[in-house]
Amino acid sequence: AQGVLTKIYSTTLLAGEKSGNLDEVLARYLGFLRMTLTFRKKLVTSLIYPAVLVVGVTVLITFLVTFVVPRFGALYSDLGENLPAITMFTLTMANNIKTYLPIIVLALAAGGSSLHRWSLTDRGGQQIDKVKLNLPIFGGIWIKYQVAMLSRMLSTLLSGGLPLVSGLDTASQSMQSRLMKNAITHATQNVREGRTLSHSLEETKLFPALSVEMIEVGESTGALSAMLNSVADFFEENVQNALTAAMALIEPAIMIFMGIIVAFILISLYLPIFSMGVGVSH
């Protein structure tokens, strides 16, 4: 992110020096920086609680499987009782996980490292972005976030006096998404050949129809920079609202999932004790 901001800063600074309007360009860049960092901070903040829940669920289940379940397994082994199928399943799964836990951790680490290296390639980055785009709920949020970032950057560059083609080139290099970067590069080539920005973006099949329509209005009225700023404002707010709604659904889902897993483990562990109690009472 720091490299992206440095790239935009150097480009807008150069444009401001060439246009003789350096003060206004710096003011616009600072406004861009403030809005971008504030937006990202809000997104990160909204994801903290779900992340904590996921970590808590993982730690709790790991504790139950690696510590609590083996203790019950040893107890039932000493008693020599026939155990219900659900209890045998839980004990077998726990023993396998405990036995192969180092291998599982190493495999996950190796897989994560390989996936990260693959994501740095152009093909890998595009494939991962396509997966993100097709995710239920979050796919739409992700693409709207990318559109908001692009619109904010391009608006800042154009306001600084940079030509549209140069602004698109800089914005495409600053995008972290490979899919978005390649789409902007394709659109830049069309704009360079004389086509409109809105039509060029529409051809990529990546940008939401509303963003294309707003950009088309900005082009036709000669207020593209201001309209791009409006696009960024609209989609930033849309992303925040959609993410808040998604988190409101995900947080209870995580709690329900944790409750089901914990209840399953506890019932399977205590079921033999209940059975023994019933047998003794008879």
C-alpha positions in Angstrom: 0.0 0.0 0.0 2.9 2.3 0.8 4.3 1.8 -2.7 0.9 2.6 -4.3 0.6 5.9 -2.4 4.2 6.8 -3.3 3.5 6.2 -6.9 0.4 8.3 -6.9 2.2 11.1 -4.9 5.1 11.3 -7.4 2.8 11.3 -10.4 0.4 14.0 -9.0 3.4 16.1 -7.9 4.9 15.9 -11.4 1.5 16.9 -12.9 1.2 19.8 -10.5 4.6 21.1 -11.3 3.9 21.0 -15.0 0.6 22.7 -14.7 1.9 25.3 -12.2 -0.9 24.4 -9.7 1.2 22.6 -7.1 -0.6 23.8 -4.0 -4.0 22.6 -5.2 -2.6 19.3 -6.4 -1.0 18.7 -3.0 -4.2 19.6 -1.2 -6.1 17.1 -3.4 -3.5 14.4 -2.8 -3.8 14.9 1.0 -7.6 14.7 0.7 -7.2 11.4 -1.3 -4.9 10.0 1.3 -7.2 10.9 4.2 -10.3 9.4 2.5 -8.4 6.2 1.4 -6.9 5.6 4.8 -10.2 6.3 6.6 -12.1 3.9 4.4 -9.5 1.1 4.8 -9.5 1.7 8.6 -13.3 1.2 8.7 -13.1 -1.9 6.7 -10.4 -3.4 8.9 -12.3 -2.5 12.0 -15.4 -4.2 10.8 -13.5 -7.4 10.2 -11.8 -7.5 13.6 -14.6 -9.1 15.6 -15.4 -11.9 13.1 -11.6 -12.7 13.0 -11.5 -12.9 16.8 -14.5 -15.2 16.7 -12.8 -17.5 14.1 -9.6 -17.6 16.2 -11.6 -18.3 19.4 -13.5 -21.2 17.7 -10.3 -22.7 16.4 -8.6 -22.5 19.8 -11.6 -24.0 21.6 -12.0 -26.9 19.2 -8.3 -27.6 19.2 -8.3 -27.6 23.0 -11.3 -30.0 23.1 -9.9 -32.4 20.5 -6.2 -32.5 21.7 -6.8 -32.3 25.5 -10.3 -33.0 26.7 -11.3 -35.9 24.3 -8.1 -38.0 24.9 -8.8 -37.8 28.7 -12.3 -39.2 28.2 -10.8 -41.8 25.8 -8.4 -43.0 28.5 -11.2 -43.1 31.1 -13.4 -45.3 28.9 -10.5 -47.5 27.9 -9.9 -48.3 31.6 -13.6 -49.0 32.2 -13.7 -51.4 29.3 -17.3 -50.5 28.4 -18.9 -50.8 24.9 -19.1 -47.3 23.6 -21.9 -45.7 21.4 -21.0 -45.2 17.7 -21.0 -41.4 18.1 -18.5 -41.6 21.0 -16.2 -44.0 19.0 -16.3 -41.6 16.0 -15.3 -38.6 18.2 -12.5 -40.5 19.9 -11.2 -41.9 16.6 -11.2 -38.4 15.0 -9.5 -36.8 18.0 -6.8 -39.5 18.1 -6.1 -39.1 14.4 -6.0 -35.3 14.6 -3.7 -35.4 17.6 -1.4 -38.0 15.9 -1.2 -36.2 12.6 -1.4 -32.6 13.9 2.2 -31.7 13.1 1.8 -33.1 9.6 -1.5 -31.2 9.2 0.1 -27.9 10.3 3.1 -28.4 8.0 0.8 -29.3 5.1 -1.3 -26.2 5.7 1.8 -24.0 6.0 3.3 -25.4 2.8 0.0 -25.1 0.9 -0.4 -21.5 2.1 3.1 -20.6 1.1 2.7 -22.2 -2.4 -0.7 -20.4 -2.8 0.9 -17.1 -1.9 3.8 -17.5 -4.4 1.3 -18.5 -7.1 -0.9 -15.5 -6.4 2.1 -13.3 -7.2 2.2 -14.5 -10.8 -0.1 -12.9 -13.3 -2.1 -16.1 -14.0 -2.4 -17.0 -10.4 -3.4 -13.5 -9.3 -6.1 -13.5 -12.0 -7.5 -16.9 -11.0 -7.6 -15.9 -7.3 -9.3 -12.7 -8.2 -11.9 -14.6 -10.3 -12.6 -16.8 -7.2 -13.0 -13.7 -5.1 -15.4 -12.2 -7.7 -17.6 -15.3 -7.7 -17.9 -15.6 -3.9 -21.5 -15.2 -2.7 -22.1 -11.8 -1.1 -18.4 -10.9 -0.8 -17.8 -11.1 -4.5 -20.0 -8.0 -5.1 -18.4 -6.2 -2.1 -14.9 -7.0 -3.4 -15.5 -5.6 -6.9 -17.2 -2.5 -5.6 -14.2 -1.9 -3.3 -11.9 -2.1 -6.3 -14.1 0.3 -8.3 -14.1 2.8 -5.4 -10.3 2.7 -5.1 -9.8 3.1 -8.9 -12.3 6.0 -9.0 -10.7 7.8 -6.1 -7.2 7.4 -7.6 -8.2 8.4 -11.1 -10.2 11.4 -9.8 -7.1 12.6 -7.9 -4.8 12.2 -10.8 -7.1 14.0 -13.3 -7.7 16.8 -10.8 -4.0 17.2 -10.6 -3.8 18.0 -14.3 -2.8 14.5 -15.6 -4.3 13.4 -19.0 -6.8 10.6 -19.0 -4.6 8.0 -20.6 -1.6 8.8 -18.3 -4.0 8.7 -15.3 -5.3 5.3 -16.4 -1.8 4.0 -16.8 -0.8 5.1 -13.3 -4.0 3.9 -11.8 -3.7 0.4 -13.4 -0.1 0.1 -12.0 -1.4 1.1 -8.6 -4.1 -1.6 -8.4 -3.2 -4.6 -6.4 -5.8 -6.8 -8.1 -4.4 -8.5 -11.2 -7.9 -8.9 -12.7 -8.7 -5.2 -12.2 -5.2 -4.2 -13.4 -5.5 -6.1 -16.7 -9.0 -4.8 -17.2 -7.9 -1.2 -16.8 -4.9 -1.8 -19.1 -7.3 -3.1 -21.8 -9.6 -0.1 -21.3 -6.6 2.3 -21.5 -5.7 0.9 -24.9 -9.3 1.5 -26.1 -9.2 5.1 -24.8 -5.9 5.7 -26.5 -7.5 4.6 -29.7 -10.2 7.3 -29.3 -13.0 5.4 -27.5 -14.8 6.8 -24.5 -13.8 5.7 -21.0 -17.3 4.5 -20.1 -17.6 2.3 -23.1 -14.1 0.9 -22.6 -14.8 0.0 -19.0 -18.1 -1.5 -20.0 -16.4 -3.8 -22.5 -14.3 -5.4 -19.7 -17.5 -6.9 -18.2 -16.1 -6.2 -14.8 -17.4 -2.8 -13.7 -20.9 -2.5 -12.3 -23.4 -0.9 -14.7 -24.1 2.0 -12.3 -20.5 3.0 -12.2 -20.3 2.9 -16.0 -23.4 5.0 -16.3 -22.1 7.6 -13.9 -18.8 7.8 -15.7 -20.6 8.2 -19.0 -22.6 11.2 -17.5 -19.3 12.7 -16.3 -17.7 12.4 -19.7 -20.7 13.9 -21.5 -20.9 16.9 -19.1 -17.1 17.5 -19.0 -17.0 16.8 -15.3 -15.3 13.4 -15.3 -13.1 14.1 -12.3 -16.0 15.3 -10.1 -18.1 12.3 -11.2 -15.3 9.8 -10.5 -15.2 11.3 -7.0 -18.9 10.8 -6.7 -18.5 7.2 -7.9 -15.9 6.6 -5.2 -18.1 8.1 -2.5 -21.1 6.1 -3.5 -19.4 2.7 -3.7 -17.4 3.3 -0.6 -20.6 3.8 1.3 -22.2 0.9 -0.5 -19.3 -1.4 0.5 -19.4 -0.3 4.2 -23.2 -0.9 4.4 -22.9 -4.3 2.6 -20.0 -5.4 4.8 -21.9 -4.3 7.9 -24.9 -6.4 6.8 -22.8 -9.4 5.9 -21.0 -9.3 9.3 -24.4 -9.1 11.1 -25.2 -12.5 9.4 -21.8 -14.1 9.7 -21.2 -13.4 13.4 -24.3 -15.3 14.6 -23.4 -18.1 12.0 -20.0 -18.5 13.6 -21.5 -18.7 17.1 -24.1 -21.2 15.9 -21.4 -23.3 14.2 -19.2 -23.2 17.4 -22.2 -24.2 19.5 -23.1 -27.2 17.3 -19.5 -28.5 17.2 -19.0 -28.1 21.0 -22.4 -29.6 21.7 -21.7 -32.6 19.4 -18.3 -33.2 21.2 -19.8 -32.9 24.7 -22.8 -35.1 24.0 -20.7 -37.8 22.4 -18.3 -37.8 25.4 -20.9 -37.8 28.1 -23.4 -40.2 26.4 -21.6 -43.3 27.8 -21.7 -41.8 31.3 -25.5 -41.3 30.9 -25.9 -44.8 29.6 -23.9 -46.2 32.6 -26.1 -44.2 35.0 -29.3 -45.6 33.4 -27.9 -49.1 33.6 -27.0 -48.8 37.3 -30.4 -47.4 38.1 -32.1 -50.4 36.6 
